[in-house]
Amino acid sequence: MPTPTPRTDTRPPIIGITGGIGAGKSAALDAFGRAGAATFSADRAVHAIYAEDEDVRAAVRGRWGDEVLDADGSVRRDVIAAHVFGAPEELAWLEGLLHPRVAQAWLRFVEEAAASAPPPRAIAAEVPLLYEAGLEERYDRIVAISAPLDLRLERVGERAHGGSADARARAAHQMPESEKLRRADYGYVNDGSLADLDAFVRRVLDEVA
């Protein structure tokens, strides 16, 4: 079961940001930061865990061999992604390794943000698989970010080794964006300007915070 986020009358509201691959979740998270929220990225937390946790590096190496590490000992996330894509047992093993550590990092982050003076307007977290992982209870409000599929594939193709074909396959394995938009408290189609995104985020914070 996911670790609930402690709820008190004094902590800032907690907002979860989710959406499909290439939708622009990181851009939305940055927009919340510009608007005065403390921001947490689950993906960045995983990066930090891979970089700093020797036990995790040893575990993935023991599971999949030397190919998961670069010559300098850093974790090759693209290789790990290839091992878990379409392999439920491998994905479950990896999630069992990483999720408790990400949850601990998240709870520390919330505690530190709530104790800061002055506290942030809100605490915003980017969680790509928020609904898939059943994490709704962690958040006071959920924002779903969407974008047309062609635009999402273009964005991912510009930054991913596998290109648009790999991105299309990964998108097909995620919850449909229409379902995420239906379930979320707020939805945003991220196909406009940065100013449009900032305006949307300010409206959300004005209502929530």
Long-range contacts (C-beta under 8 A, 24 or more apart in sequence): 2-103, 2-133, 2-134, 2-135, 2-137, 2-138, 3-103, 3-106, 3-107, 3-138, 4-137, 4-138, 5-106, 5-107, 5-110, 5-137, 5-138, 5-139, 6-107, 6-110, 6-111, 7-140, 8-114, 10-114, 11-110, 11-114, 11-119, 11-123, 12-37, 12-38, 12-113, 12-114, 12-119, 12-120, 12-121, 12-122, 12-123, 12-209, 13-122, 13-123, 13-140, 13-141, 13-208, 13-209, 14-110, 14-122, 14-123, 14-124, 14-125, 14-138, 14-139, 14-140, 14-141, 15-122, 15-123, 15-124, 15-125, 15-139, 15-140, 15-141, 15-142, 15-143, 15-204, 15-208, 16-124, 16-125, 16-127, 16-130, 16-135, 16-136, 16-138, 16-139, 16-141, 16-142, 16-143, 17-124, 17-125, 17-126, 17-127, 17-142, 17-143, 17-145, 18-126, 18-127, 18-128, 18-129, 18-130, 18-131, 18-142, 18-143, 18-144, 18-145, 18-180, 18-184, 19-128, 19-144, 19-145, 19-146, 19-147, 19-177, 19-180, 19-190, 20-146, 20-147, 20-152, 20-171, 20-174, 20-175, 20-177, 20-180, 21-128, 21-152, 21-156, 21-167, 21-170, 21-171, 21-174, 22-147, 22-151, 22-152, 22-153, 22-154, 22-155, 22-156, 22-167, 22-171, 23-145, 23-146, 23-147, 23-152, 23-177, 23-190, 24-145, 24-147, 24-155, 24-190, 24-197, 25-126, 25-128, 25-145, 26-126, 27-190, 27-194, 27-197, 28-126, 28-143, 28-145, 28-188, 28-190, 28-197, 28-201, 29-124, 29-125, 29-126, 31-194, 31-197, 31-198, 31-200, 31-201, 32-122, 32-124, 32-201, 32-205, 33-124, 34-198, 34-201, 35-121, 35-198, 35-201, 35-202, 35-205, 36-120, 36-121, 36-122, 36-205, 36-209, 37-120, 37-121, 37-122, 37-123, 37-124, 37-205, 37-209, 38-109, 38-113, 38-116, 38-120, 38-122, 38-123, 38-124, 39-123, 39-124, 39-125, 39-126, 40-105, 40-106, 40-109, 40-110, 40-123, 40-124, 40-125, 40-126, 41-125, 41-126, 42-102, 42-106, 42-125, 42-126, 42-127, 42-128, 43-126, 43-128, 45-101, 45-102, 45-105, 45-106, 46-98, 46-102, 48-105, 49-98, 49-101, 49-102, 49-105, 50-74, 50-75, 50-77, 51-75, 53-101, 56-97, 56-98, 56-101, 59-97, 60-94, 60-97, 63-90, 63-93, 78-161, 78-162, 85-169, 85-170, 85-173, 86-173, 95-133, 99-133, 106-138, 121-205, 121-209, 122-205, 122-208, 122-209, 128-174, 129-174, 131-175, 131-179, 131-180, 131-183, 132-174, 132-175, 136-183, 140-208, 141-185, 141-186, 141-204, 141-208, 142-183, 142-184, 142-185, 142-186, 143-184, 143-185, 143-186, 143-187, 143-188, 143-204, 144-177, 144-180, 144-181, 144-183, 144-184, 144-186, 144-187, 144-188, 145-187, 145-188, 145-190, 146-177, 146-180, 146-181, 146-187, 146-188, 146-189, 146-190, 147-189, 147-190, 147-191, 148-189, 148-191, 151-191
